[in-house]
Every structure is written in structure tokens, then in C-alpha cells.
Amino acid sequence: MEVVVAKTAGFCFGVERAVNQVYCQIEQGVKPIYTLGPIIHNEEVVRDLEEKGVRVLASPEELDAVKEGTVIIRSHGVGKSVYDRIEKRGLCLVDATCPFVKKIHEIVVKQNEEGRRVIIIGDEAHPEVEGIKGWGDERTLVVKTEEQVDHLPLYPGEKLCIVSQTTFNYNKFKDLVEKFSKKGYDIITLNTICNATQERQVEAEHIASQVEAMIVIGGRNSSNTRKLYEICQKECKNTYYIQTLDDLDPESVNSVRSVGITAGASTPKKIIEEVHTNVRAIKRV
């Protein structure tokens, strides 16, 4: 069986940087350590950190019960009010926000100051988008579908700045921008989709179009992994979404001649290698 593993599979720069910062705090003996939300959307990594004493705060409100310690902001970033909350509590802050996400925060602040309404293309419920919106003003809006564009409370000629969630599907982003453009708004469009995300999506699409089965590895709550799965499924009907090797049914790939493997930005290299090794060992029927 031919097995093709995507070169871009696994931790992206921002995720690796954030995870390393947590382990660095552990090695330095810092206690107690909290992360605001799971440091990444991968249960294996979060479980390992919890075993080493790192506690996950489910929401900014839980900060109010923390009397001392270090709070680590994950790569998704947070809104300005959360920084203010941590400072008010007198807690030590380690900011592991991805630099690419931090850049969007700066764009939002600047564009608001210049009088433009910011439109964020992305999933409103995703923590990264919640954080970006937290640097905007009361006019800031989030859009995910073309239908939403038709029902936004905007007026003709309004000055807009369009940015994107870093892990959003690039083709969907282009379609939404085109929809806005046709409505006659004064628009500044800034493609803030991370290069690593674009490269990962393009490579996954290419591999999926060349193989008989495709395996996408990542946490169930990982937005970028979900998008990879959707992209691959369009090219290869036999696409499987798994978190670990335990989720893979060998029967699903034992009758094909070629298998592709990719993984989301929160998937450790160890899990990818484990899946790769075991898929290669499957005997075809």
C-alpha cells in the first residue's frame, strides 16, 4: 500500500510555541499554573499537562477565584478585557498568543481608530474569533456564511475592514469578500489567514485527489482540522476523521492501494507517526 503523509501535517508555529511555553513554566517549577482554556485542541496534550499540575480555566470568569499563580494565554489569543482582568487580579501573565493572531488584534484596534467597522470572517464561537472581536468596538461583526452577508446591519458606502480567522477556509474567504465587494461598500480587505493554514489546506486537497482513502488526524474541537476534513472529503469520499490511532478502523483502509494522511495544527508528531506506522503495516485483502 502506498502511504502519503502531508509535509505540513502537525503542529504549526503558533501551537508549538504555546505548548513549549507551558512546558517551560513547568520545568522552571512555577506553581500554580493555569491556562485560559485548553492550551490546544488536543486531548492527549491537555491530559499530559494536567498530570503535570497545569489547571485549565474554562472561562475568564474563573479568573476571579484565582488568588495567585501564572496564567498562560493560549495561541488563540483573548480580548483586551481578559488582559485587564488578569492585571487586576495581580497574577503573572505568560502571553502565548500566536504572533499572527496578535497582528490581527493590532489591525482591529487601528482600523477602529480610523473609523472603519471591522468584519471578521470566521466562526463566532471559536476562541480565536472571540479574542479578535474583543479588540473591536460595538460595531464589530462576525460573518461565516454568504447568507449572513445579506442580513448584516450595514448601510451603502459604509467603510469596512475585512479580516479573517487565521484557520478559515481560503476559498470560502474569497467568496465572502467577493459578496461584500458587490454591495458597494468602501472596503479594505486583509487576508489574515495564516500561510501555514493555506499551505496545509492546499496540500491536503492535492493528496486527497490522488489517493483512494484519506485520514485526517486532530481533536474533535479543532477548527482547522474540521476544515481539513471538509476539504479532503470533497476530493476523496473515503475520508476518515480520527483523534488517535484507536479511532481508526483497519477495515476502512485494508482494501485500498493508496492512503493519504494529514493532521491539524494541534496534532502531536507522535500521533501522526503512530498512525503512519500502523497504516503501513495493514495487510491488504
VOBA-1610 file (N, C-alpha, C; in pm, whole numbers, padded with zeros to 5 digits, always signed):
BEGIN
Met+00084-00119+00000Met+00000+00000+00000Met+00088+00126+00000Glu+00053+00221-00085Glu+00124+00348-00086Glu+00063+00440+00020Val+00148+00495+00106Val+00100+00586+00211Val+00171+00720+00195Val+00092+00825+00178Val+00147+00960+00159Val+00114+01045+00281Val+00215+01094+00349Val+00194+01180+00467Val+00223+01325+00429Ala+00130+01413+00458Ala+00147+01555+00424Ala+00267+01614+00499Lys+00350+01687+00427Lys+00467+01751+00489Lys+00426+01856+00591Thr+00306+01916+00570Thr+00260+02024+00657Thr+00180+01975+00776Ala+00164+01842+00790Ala+00083+01786+00898Ala+00146+01813+01035Gly+00061+01841+01134Gly+00109+01855+01271Gly+00121+01998+01319Phe+00188+02014+01432Phe+00197+02144+01499Phe+00240+02256+01404Cys+00166+02365+01408Cys+00208+02485+01337Cys+00299+02564+01432Phe+00357+02671+01382Phe+00450+02753+01460Phe+00386+02804+01589Gly+00264+02859+01578Gly+00198+02919+01693Gly+00164+02819+01801Val+00117+02702+01761Val+00080+02598+01857Val+00205+02544+01927Glu+00308+02514+01849Glu+00432+02461+01908Glu+00491+02561+02007Arg+00487+02687+01970Arg+00539+02793+02058Arg+00462+02798+02189Ala+00329+02787+02181Ala+00245+02793+02301Ala+00267+02673+02391Val+00271+02554+02333Val+00291+02432+02411Val+00428+02434+02478Asn+00530+02478+02406Asn+00665+02485+02462Asn+00671+02581+02581Gln+00593+02690+02573Gln+00594+02787+02682Gln+00534+02728+02809Val+00433+02642+02793Val+00374+02578+02911Val+00476+02482+02974Tyr+00538+02400+02892Tyr+00636+02304+02945Tyr+00756+02378+03007Cys+00790+02492+02951Cys+00900+02573+03006Cys+00866+02620+03147Gln+00741+02663+03168Gln+00698+02707+03301Gln+00702+02590+03400Ile+00664+02471+03352Ile+00666+02352+03438Ile+00809+02320+03479Glu+00900+02324+03382Glu+01042+02293+03409Glu+01104+02392+03507Gln+01056+02516+03503Gln+01109+02618+03593Gln+01051+02606+03734Gly+00958+02513+03751Gly+00899+02491+03882Gly+00795+02592+03922Val+00741+02664+03824Val+00638+02764+03852Val+00511+02694+03900Lys+00453+02742+04011Lys+00327+02687+04062Lys+00246+02798+04129Pro+00115+02791+04119Pro+00036+02707+04029Pro+00035+02765+03887Ile+00007+02680+03789Ile-00001+02724+03650Ile-00142+02700+03598Tyr-00195+02801+03531Tyr-00328+02789+03470Tyr-00318+02825+03322Thr-00399+02757+03241Thr-00415+02801+03103Thr-00560+02845+03087Leu-00579+02952+03013Leu-00715+03002+02992Leu-00774+02926+02874Gly-00848+02821+02906Gly-00893+02727+02804Gly-00782+02626+02781Pro-00811+02510+02720Pro-00705+02413+02689Pro-00602+02477+02598Ile-00474+02455+02626Ile-00368+02524+02552Ile-00378+02499+02402Ile-00421+02378+02363Ile-00450+02347+02223Ile-00568+02251+02220His-00629+02236+02105His-00741+02144+02092His-00692+02002+02065Asn-00624+01947+02165Asn-00580+01809+02156Asn-00584+01748+02296Glu-00671+01650+02313Glu-00694+01592+02445Glu-00570+01524+02503Glu-00488+01463+02417Glu-00369+01392+02464Glu-00272+01490+02531Val-00248+01604+02466Val-00155+01704+02520Val-00211+01766+02647Val-00339+01800+02645Val-00402+01862+02763Val-00398+01767+02883Arg-00421+01639+02858Arg-00418+01540+02966Arg-00277+01530+03026Asp-00176+01533+02941Asp-00038+01524+02990Asp-00003+01645+03077Leu-00049+01763+03034Leu-00022+01884+03112Leu-00096+01883+03245Glu-00218+01832+03245Glu-00294+01823+03370Glu-00225+01730+03469Glu-00167+01621+03417Glu-00093+01528+03503Glu+00030+01594+03564Lys+00080+01698+03498Lys+00197+01771+03548Lys+00155+01893+03632Gly+00026+01903+03661Gly-00022+02007+03752Gly-00081+02131+03689Val-00090+02135+03557Val-00147+02254+03490Val-00299+02247+03493Arg-00361+02350+03544Arg-00507+02354+03552Arg-00564+02437+03437Val-00677+02393+03385Val-00744+02465+03276Val-00860+02546+03332Leu-00859+02675+03304Leu-00971+02761+03340Leu-01066+02765+03221Ala-01191+02728+03244Ala-01286+02715+03133Ala-01331+02850+03077Ser-01324+02955+03159Ser-01370+03086+03113Ser-01297+03197+03188Pro-01297+03320+03133Pro-01233+03433+03203Pro-01293+03458+03341Glu-01420+03424+03359Glu-01486+03445+03488Glu-01419+03364+03599Glu-01362+03249+03563Glu-01297+03165+03664Glu-01169+03228+03718Leu-01120+03331+03647Leu-01002+03402+03697Leu-01029+03469+03831Asp-01154+03504+03855Asp-01190+03575+03977Asp-01167+03491+04103Ala-01159+03359+04086Ala-01136+03271+04201Ala-00988+03237+04220Val-00904+03284+04126Val-00760+03257+04134Val-00691+03365+04216Lys-00624+03326+04321Lys-00562+03423+04411Lys-00413+03445+04380Glu-00348+03345+04323Glu-00207+03359+04291Glu-00171+03261+04179Gly-00054+03283+04120Gly-00007+03191+04018Gly+00016+03256+03883Thr+00040+03172+03785Thr+00069+03217+03648Thr-00042+03174+03555Val-00090+03268+03476Val-00195+03238+03377Val-00132+03246+03238Ile-00147+03139+03161Ile-00094+03135+03025Ile-00207+03152+02925Ile-00195+03255+02841Ile-00292+03276+02734Ile-00249+03191+02616Arg-00338+03110+02567Arg-00305+03016+02459Arg-00290+03086+02325Ser-00253+03009+02224Ser-00222+03067+02093Ser-00341+03136+02028His-00464+03098+02066His-00584+03160+02008His-00596+03308+02043Gly-00535+03348+02156Gly-00546+03487+02199Gly-00676+03515+02272Val-00685+03632+02334Val-00805+03674+02407Val-00829+03824+02384Gly-00946+03869+02425Gly-00980+04010+02411Gly-00911+04096+02517Lys-00913+04227+02497Lys-00846+04320+02587Lys-00897+04309+02730Ser-01027+04284+02747Ser-01086+04278+02882Ser-01024+04167+02967Val-00977+04060+02902Val-00917+03949+02976Val-00780+03990+03030Tyr-00702+04063+02950Tyr-00574+04115+02999Tyr-00598+04204+03121Asp-00699+04289+03112Asp-00732+04380+03222Asp-00770+04301+03347Arg-00840+04193+03327Arg-00886+04110+03439Arg-00768+04044+03509Ile-00674+03993+03430Ile-00556+03928+03487Ile-00470+04028+03563Glu-00454+04148+03505Glu-00376+04253+03570Glu-00441+04296+03702Lys-00573+04307+03701Lys-00646+04348+03821Lys-00629+04246+03933Arg-00619+04118+03898Arg-00602+04013+03997Arg-00458+04004+04047Gly-00366+04074+03981Gly-00226+04072+04022Gly-00157+03940+03991Leu-00205+03871+03888Leu-00149+03742+03851Leu-00036+03758+03750Cys+00055+03661+03748Cys+00163+03662+03650Cys+00106+03617+03515Leu+00143+03686+03409Leu+00089+03657+03277Leu+00198+03608+03182Val+00172+03496+03116Val+00257+03447+03008Val+00170+03448+02883Asp+00203+03534+02789Asp+00120+03551+02670Asp+00173+03465+02555Ala+00104+03353+02530Ala+00144+03261+02422Ala+00059+03281+02297Thr-00005+03396+02287Thr-00085+03426+02168Thr+00003+03415+02043Cys-00047+03345+01942Cys+00027+03334+01816Cys+00054+03474+01760Pro+00176+03503+01718Pro+00208+03635+01663Pro+00118+03676+01546Phe+00073+03577+01467Phe-00015+03608+01354Phe-00153+03652+01402Val-00197+03595+01514Val-00325+03635+01574Val-00309+03773+01638Lys-00197+03793+01706Lys-00170+03922+01770Lys-00172+04035+01667Lys-00122+04006+01548Lys-00122+04106+01441Lys-00265+04147+01405Ile-00358+04050+01407Ile-00498+04083+01377Ile-00555+04174+01484His-00520+04149+01609His-00566+04236+01719His-00523+04380+01692Glu-00399+04397+01650Glu-00346+04531+01623Glu-00418+04596+01505Ile-00450+04515+01404Ile-00523+04567+01287Ile-00661+04617+01329Val-00730+04538+01411Val-00865+04574+01455Val-00864+04707+01530Val-00770+04722+01623Val-00760+04846+01700Val-00734+04964+01608Lys-00640+04950+01516Lys-00602+05059+01425Lys-00719+05098+01333Gln-00787+04998+01277Gln-00897+05026+01184Gln-01016+05090+01256Asn-01040+05050+01378Asn-01146+05114+01457Asn-01113+05261+01482Glu-00987+05287+01515Glu-00944+05425+01541Glu-00959+05512+01417Glu-00945+05448+01299Glu-00958+05523+01173Glu-01103+05529+01124Gly-01194+05478+01205Gly-01336+05493+01174Gly-01399+05382+01093Arg-01326+05276+01068Arg-01384+05166+00990Arg-01448+05061+01082Arg-01559+05005+01033Arg-01620+04893+01101Arg-01545+04766+01061Val-01508+04684+01158Val-01435+04561+01129Val-01532+04444+01112Ile-01512+04371+01003Ile-01587+04249+00978Ile-01489+04132+00989Ile-01517+04040+01079Ile-01430+03923+01096Ile-01495+03805+01026Ile-01427+03747+00930Ile-01479+03628+00864Ile-01427+03506+00940Gly-01519+03432+00999Gly-01480+03318+01080Gly-01597+03264+01159Asp-01568+03176+01251Asp-01668+03113+01336Asp-01679+03191+01467Glu-01794+03252+01489Glu-01810+03340+01606Glu-01787+03268+01738Ala-01813+03138+01742Ala-01798+03063+01866Ala-01654+03015+01890His-01565+03036+01791His-01427+02991+01808His-01351+03088+01898Pro-01269+03035+01991Pro-01198+03124+02085Pro-01110+03229+02017Glu-01050+03195+01902Glu-00967+03295+01834Glu-01052+03413+01789Val-01169+03384+01735Val-01258+03490+01686Val-01313+03571+01803Glu-01346+03504+01912Glu-01392+03575+02032Glu-01286+03673+02079Gly-01159+03629+02074Gly-01049+03716+02114Gly-01032+03834+02021Ile-01038+03810+01890Ile-01026+03919+01791Ile-01137+04021+01812Lys-01258+03972+01828Lys-01373+04061+01847Lys-01357+04145+01974Gly-01286+04086+02072Gly-01263+04156+02199Gly-01169+04275+02188Trp-01109+04297+02070Trp-01027+04415+02046Trp-01100+04517+01959Gly-01222+04482+01918Gly-01301+04574+01837Gly-01392+04662+01922Asp-01490+04721+01858Asp-01587+04802+01931Asp-01726+04742+01911Glu-01829+04821+01952Glu-01965+04767+01946Glu-02014+04743+01803Arg-01942+04797+01704Arg-01983+04779+01564Arg-01923+04654+01500Thr-01826+04592+01565Thr-01756+04478+01507Thr-01848+04359+01488Leu-01843+04299+01368Leu-01931+04187+01335Leu-01852+04065+01289Val-01913+03948+01306Val-01853+03822+01260Val-01943+03759+01156Val-01884+03715+01046Val-01960+03654+00936Val-01898+03521+00899Lys-01982+03421+00876Lys-01934+03288+00839Lys-01993+03239+00706Thr-02114+03287+00671Thr-02182+03238+00551Thr-02224+03353+00460Glu-02248+03322+00333Glu-02293+03423+00238Glu-02432+03474+00275Glu-02514+03389+00332Glu-02649+03431+00374Glu-02642+03540+00480Gln-02544+03530+00569Gln-02530+03630+00674Gln-02496+03767+00617Val-02421+03770+00508Val-02382+03897+00446Val-02506+03977+00405Asp-02609+03908+00357Asp-02731+03975+00311Asp-02812+04035+00424His-02786+03994+00547His-02868+04041+00660His-02790+04122+00763Leu-02672+04169+00724Leu-02594+04249+00817Leu-02650+04391+00828Pro-02643+04450+00948Pro-02694+04587+00967Pro-02595+04692+00916Leu-02574+04693+00784Leu-02480+04786+00723Leu-02556+04880+00630Tyr-02494+04995+00600Tyr-02556+05087+00505Tyr-02462+05109+00387Pro-02515+05140+00267Pro-02432+05158+00147Pro-02324+05264+00168Gly-02205+05233+00121Gly-02095+05329+00133Gly-02021+05323+00265Glu-02066+05238+00357Glu-02001+05229+00487Glu-01857+05179+00471Lys-01768+05234+00551Lys-01627+05195+00546Lys-01605+05069+00630Leu-01554+04966+00562Leu-01533+04837+00628Leu-01388+04792+00618Cys-01347+04716+00716Cys-01218+04646+00710Cys-01249+04499+00734Ile-01216+04414+00637Ile-01244+04271+00649Ile-01115+04196+00684Val-01122+04119+00792Val-01010+04032+00831Val-01064+03890+00842Ser-00976+03795+00866Ser-01019+03656+00874Ser-00960+03584+00994Gln-01035+03489+01044Gln-00982+03391+01138Gln-00864+03324+01069Thr-00754+03302+01139Thr-00632+03252+01075Thr-00648+03114+01012Thr-00744+03035+01064Thr-00760+02898+01015Thr-00882+02883+00923Phe-00936+02993+00874Phe-01056+02985+00790Phe-01021+02929+00653Asn-01119+02865+00589Asn-01101+02811+00454Asn-01079+02926+00355Tyr-00966+02922+00286Tyr-00929+03033+00198Tyr-01030+03056+00086Asn-01079+02949+00025Asn-01175+02963-00084Asn-01306+03025-00036Lys-01351+02987+00082Lys-01473+03046+00139Lys-01450+03193+00172Phe-01330+03224+00218Phe-01295+03363+00248Phe-01307+03449+00121Lys-01251+03399+00011Lys-01257+03473-00116Lys-01401+03494-00162Asp-01484+03391-00146Asp-01624+03401-00187Asp-01698+03506-00106Leu-01672+03511+00023Leu-01739+03609+00109Leu-01693+03751+00079Val-01564+03768+00055Val-01511+03900+00020Val-01574+03950-00110Glu-01587+03860-00206Glu-01650+03896-00335Glu-01795+03939-00314Lys-01863+03870-00224Lys-02003+03904-00193Lys-02012+04045-00135Phe-01921+04079-00044Phe-01916+04214+00012Phe-01887+04317-00096Ser-01791+04285-00183Ser-01748+04378-00287Ser-01862+04419-00380Lys-01953+04327-00405Lys-02065+04354-00496Lys-02170+04445-00434Lys-02160+04470-00304Lys-02261+04550-00237Lys-02224+04698-00227Gly-02110+04736-00281Gly-02075+04877-00290Gly-02019+04940-00164Tyr-01965+04860-00074Tyr-01905+04918+00045Tyr-01763+04967+00015Asp-01716+05061+00097Asp-01576+05106+00091Asp-01497+05007+00175Ile-01425+04916+00107Ile-01366+04803+00178Ile-01213+04800+00172Ile-01154+04772+00287Ile-01013+04732+00295Ile-01016+04585+00333Thr-00959+04499+00249Thr-00957+04355+00277Thr-00816+04310+00312Leu-00802+04248+00427Leu-00672+04199+00472Leu-00683+04049+00494Asn-00618+03974+00407Asn-00621+03828+00420Asn-00529+03786+00535Thr-00590+03761+00649Thr-00512+03726+00768Thr-00513+03575+00794Ile-00550+03497+00693Ile-00539+03351+00705Ile-00389+03318+00709Cys-00351+03238+00806Cys-00209+03204+00823Cys-00157+03127+00702Asn-00035+03160+00659Asn+00026+03089+00546Asn+00031+02939+00569Ala+00059+02901+00694Ala+00067+02759+00726Ala-00068+02691+00705Thr-00175+02765+00736Thr-00310+02710+00716Thr-00338+02691+00568Gln-00306+02793+00487Gln-00329+02783+00343Gln-00248+02667+00283Glu-00122+02658+00321Glu-00036+02553+00268Glu-00088+02414+00308Arg-00133+02403+00430Arg-00185+02276+00480Arg-00311+02234+00403Gln-00400+02333+00379Gln-00523+02304+00307Gln-00497+02267+00161Val-00406+02340+00096Val-00373+02312-00043Val-00310+02173-00057Glu-00216+02141+00032Glu-00151+02011+00025Glu-00249+01898+00053Ala-00337+01918+00152Ala-00435+01814+00186Ala-00529+01788+00068Glu-00571+01896+00002Glu-00660+01883-00113Glu-00591+01806-00226His-00465+01837-00249His-00389+01770-00355His-00373+01621-00325Ile-00333+01589-00203Ile-00313+01448-00168Ile-00445+01371-00177Ala-00553+01430-00125Ala-00683+01363-00126Ala-00730+01332-00268Ser-00691+01417-00362Ser-00733+01395-00501Ser-00655+01283-00568Gln-00546+01238-00503Gln-00458+01138-00564Gln-00469+00999-00500Val-00541+00988-00388Val-00544+00861-00315Val-00685+00803-00308Glu-00693+00676-00266Glu-00822+00607-00256Glu-00886+00624-00119Ala-00805+00658-00018Ala-00856+00683+00116Ala-00772+00791+00181Met-00835+00871+00265Met-00765+00983+00330Met-00795+00982+00480Ile-00691+00998+00559Ile-00706+01003+00704Ile-00667+01143+00753Val-00757+01206+00827Val-00732+01338+00883Val-00728+01323+01035Ile-00617+01363+01096Ile-00598+01344+01240Ile-00606+01477+01314Gly-00685+01479+01421Gly-00694+01603+01500Gly-00802+01595+01604Gly-00800+01687+01698Gly-00900+01692+01804Gly-01038+01724+01748Arg-01141+01672+01814Arg-01279+01695+01769Arg-01317+01842+01773Asn-01253+01919+01863Asn-01287+02061+01875Asn-01193+02150+01794Ser-01109+02090+01712Ser-01013+02167+01634Ser-01077+02221+01506Ser-01088+02352+01498Ser-01149+02416+01381Ser-01071+02387+01254Asn-00938+02399+01260Asn-00859+02381+01138Asn-00861+02236+01091Thr-00871+02140+01186Thr-00880+02000+01147Thr-01014+01971+01081Arg-01120+02029+01134Arg-01252+02012+01074Arg-01254+02062+00930Lys-01188+02175+00907Lys-01183+02230+00770Lys-01101+02141+00677Leu-00993+02083+00730Leu-00914+01989+00650Leu-01000+01869+00609Tyr-01078+01821+00703Tyr-01164+01707+00676Tyr-01266+01741+00565Glu-01326+01858+00573Glu-01424+01900+00473Glu-01360+01911+00335Ile-01240+01967+00330Ile-01167+01982+00203Ile-01133+01846+00144Cys-01082+01756+00227Cys-01043+01624+00179Cys-01164+01542+00135Gln-01273+01556+00207Gln-01392+01477+00175Gln-01448+01512+00037Lys-01429+01635-00005Lys-01475+01676-00138Lys-01394+01607-00248Glu-01269+01578-00218Glu-01181+01516-00316Glu-01178+01363-00306Cys-01204+01313-00186Cys-01194+01169-00162Cys-01309+01125-00069Lys-01401+01048-00124Lys-01520+01010-00044Lys-01482+00923+00075Asn-01372+00848+00065Asn-01327+00764+00176Asn-01231+00843+00267Thr-01284+00948+00327Thr-01204+01031+00418Thr-01249+01004+00561Tyr-01151+00983+00651Tyr-01182+00946+00789Tyr-01118+01047+00885Tyr-01197+01092+00981Tyr-01154+01191+01081Tyr-01128+01116+01212Ile-01005+01113+01257Ile-00971+01044+01382Ile-00892+01136+01475Gln-00897+01105+01605Gln-00816+01180+01703Gln-00686+01107+01731Thr-00694+00974+01742Thr-00576+00891+01767Thr-00590+00761+01687Leu-00487+00680+01693Leu-00489+00552+01623Leu-00607+00465+01666Asp-00647+00476+01792Asp-00758+00394+01844Asp-00888+00418+01768Asp-00901+00535+01706Asp-01025+00567+01633Asp-01028+00509+01492Leu-00915+00459+01446Leu-00906+00411+01307Leu-00947+00264+01297Asp-01044+00239+01212Asp-01086+00102+01183Asp-01000+00049+01068Pro-00915-00049+01095Pro-00827-00102+00989Pro-00904-00150+00866Glu-01026-00195+00887Glu-01109-00245+00776Glu-01137-00135+00674Ser-01135-00010+00720Ser-01170+00101+00630Ser-01063+00128+00525Val-00941+00080+00549Val-00833+00107+00453Val-00759-00017+00405Asn-00805-00136+00444Asn-00728-00255+00408Asn-00752-00304+00265Ser-00845-00242+00194Ser-00871-00286+00057Ser-00833-00181-00047Val-00764-00076-00004Val-00726+00029-00099Val-00577+00020-00130Arg-00540+00082-00241Arg-00400+00076-00284Arg-00319+00197-00238Ser-00389+00305-00200Ser-00318+00426-00159Ser-00395+00499-00050Val-00321+00551+00047Val-00380+00623+00160Val-00302+00752+00182Gly-00375+00860+00205Gly-00312+00987+00238Gly-00336+01018+00386Ile-00241+01085+00448Ile-00254+01123+00590Ile-00219+01270+00606Thr-00306+01344+00671Thr-00274+01481+00710Thr-00324+01501+00853Ala-00288+01613+00912Ala-00326+01637+01051Ala-00337+01786+01078Gly-00422+01818+01174Gly-00444+01957+01212Gly-00326+02015+01288Ala-00332+02146+01309Ala-00220+02219+01371Ala-00199+02185+01518Ser-00295+02114+01580Ser-00282+02078+01721Ser-00250+01930+01741Thr-00208+01863+01636Thr-00181+01720+01646Thr-00032+01692+01666Pro+00006+01630+01778Pro+00147+01599+01803Pro+00206+01505+01699Lys+00334+01522+01673Lys+00405+01440+01574Lys+00397+01292+01610Lys+00399+01262+01738Lys+00397+01124+01785Lys+00272+01050+01736Ile+00157+01118+01740Ile+00032+01055+01698Ile+00032+01032+01547Ile+00085+01130+01471Ile+00092+01116+01325Ile+00180+00997+01287Glu+00295+00987+01354Glu+00388+00877+01324Glu+00328+00741+01360Glu+00253+00738+01470Glu+00190+00613+01513Glu+00087+00566+01411Val+00007+00660+01360Val-00093+00626+01258Val-00024+00580+01130His+00080+00654+01090His+00154+00621+00968His+00211+00479+00975Thr+00278+00450+01085Thr+00340+00319+01102Thr+00238+00205+01095Asn+00126+00225+01161Asn+00024+00119+01165Asn-00051+00103+01035Val-00072+00213+00962Val-00138+00202+00832Val-00050+00127+00735Arg+00079+00153+00739Arg+00172+00083+00650Arg+00175-00067+00679Ala+00146-00104+00804Ala+00154-00244+00845Ala+00025-00320+00815Ile-00081-00249+00775Ile-00208-00316+00746Ile-00194-00402+00621Lys-00237-00524+00632Lys-00230-00615+00518Lys-00355-00601+00432Arg-00335-00582+00303Arg-00448-00566+00212Arg-00517-00700+00189Val-00648-00692+00169Val-00724-00814+00141Val-00751-00823-00010
//
